[in-house]
Amino acid sequence: MAAQERRVPLVNFNKEYREVGDEIRQAIDRVCESGWYVLGEEVKGFEQEFAEYIGVDHAVGVASGTDAITLALKALGIKEGDGVVVPANVYPSAFGVAHSGAILQLADVSPDTLNLTVRTLGKAVNEETRAVLAVHLYGNPVNIKEVSDYCKNKGLFLIEDCAQATGALYGVKKVGSFGDISCFSFYPTKNLGALGDGGAVVTNNEQLAEKVRLWRMYGEKERYESQLVGHNSRLDEIQAAILRAKLKHVDKWNHKRRAIAERYGNEFSKIPVTPVHDTSLGKAVYHLFVVRAPDRERLVGHLREKGVAVGVHYPQPIHLTKSFAHLGYRLGDFPVSEEASRLVLSLPCHPQMEEADIEQVVEAVKSFYSK
Ligand SMILES: Cc1ncc(COP(=O)(O)O)c(C=O)c1O
């Protein structure tokens, strides 16, 4: 087969399923045999195992990462009109915050990591601010100790958005264990993904965990004893059972992602693409391997011709979307985020890649610049 006919996908669900299919089928079968489909023993089991994995006392399974953010904010008592600082370049985090009723206070990010820093978020904080959403973007840890100290000093809640960072380390601790409360997404493409939607909220604070449980289902403490107008945001038993099976593999998969990222880093050191990562703070998990690429659109065309699938995360910063125009920000307000939306490019970086796939990506990128 000619090299160009060979395709390297951005993710490879089929191959992953072939790798862990037996365990997934057993998990699904267990649920079907139990005859209990929503909020049962599998969800409880996953919550315990996931809390232990992250190194926190409590995990609460919910329906998505978006809901995890909304319910976490509600559990903290964030209400209509309160300010929450959100990095301007992380499109998918915005919706969960907006649904809580909070006002998004956008902050720019560091040009090196595209993550929030104390310096960038400090510019967004004002007297309305109650909380900061620190997103470990692409699986790269934020300098969370610095951000946490800042929040403590200012009396702000810290919420970690770990949707792209299951298993990433800041120092020797997993991200998600630093905030007052932290949120995860198990959307299928995530580095721990369900076979459908799912999410979790984790915390060391028992009362906060209890509140998330109330908000997750009609505000009920006991069945039909509603204490607040809660959501319906439950994690299915089938997804929880699948996540329990996949959680056992996530460290090995993260390790593979890191090895591919290291290889790309070395291969691309002499060409004009700049990887967006920082290995100095801990261990990233490379949910995505992102580079800043001058002349991105032409490079995308070239890579597609060479059989390499790519993505752009994200083509618009939050303030330039129609949905969030009402926030009143303008072009030019967040220059690093705006530039990133024009330059960032995600290359295939997933545990099912073979040597030939990695070679093909490397060759395809390098050949663009040697033309
Ligand atoms: C950083 C981040 N936050 C939040 C979300 C929302 O998660 P979900 O798609 O599960 O609602 C995502 C997923 O795209 C994400 O990447």
The ligand as a MOL file (V3000), in Angstrom:
LIG
                    3D

  0  0  0     0  0            999 V3000
M  V30 BEGIN CTAB
M  V30 COUNTS 16 16 0 0 0
M  V30 BEGIN ATOM
M  V30 1 C -11.6800 21.1190 29.1650 0
M  V30 2 C -13.0810 20.6140 29.0240 0
M  V30 3 N -14.0300 21.0050 29.9050 0
M  V30 4 C -15.2910 20.5620 29.8260 0
M  V30 5 C -15.6880 19.6900 28.8370 0
M  V30 6 C -17.1150 19.2600 28.7570 0
M  V30 7 O -17.2520 17.8730 28.9080 0
M  V30 8 P -18.4730 17.0750 28.2300 0
M  V30 9 O -18.2540 17.0650 26.7660 0
M  V30 10 O -18.3890 15.7190 28.8540 0
M  V30 11 O -19.7150 17.7840 28.6320 0
M  V30 12 C -14.7390 19.2430 27.9140 0
M  V30 13 C -15.1130 18.2900 26.8460 0
M  V30 14 O -15.1130 18.5690 25.6820 0
M  V30 15 C -13.4090 19.7150 27.9940 0
M  V30 16 O -12.4770 19.3270 27.1180 0
M  V30 END ATOM
M  V30 BEGIN BOND
M  V30 1 1 1 2
M  V30 2 1 2 3
M  V30 3 2 2 15
M  V30 4 2 3 4
M  V30 5 1 4 5
M  V30 6 1 5 6
M  V30 7 2 5 12
M  V30 8 1 6 7
M  V30 9 1 7 8
M  V30 10 2 8 9
M  V30 11 1 8 10
M  V30 12 1 8 11
M  V30 13 1 12 13
M  V30 14 1 12 15
M  V30 15 2 13 14
M  V30 16 1 15 16
M  V30 END BOND
M  V30 END CTAB
M  END
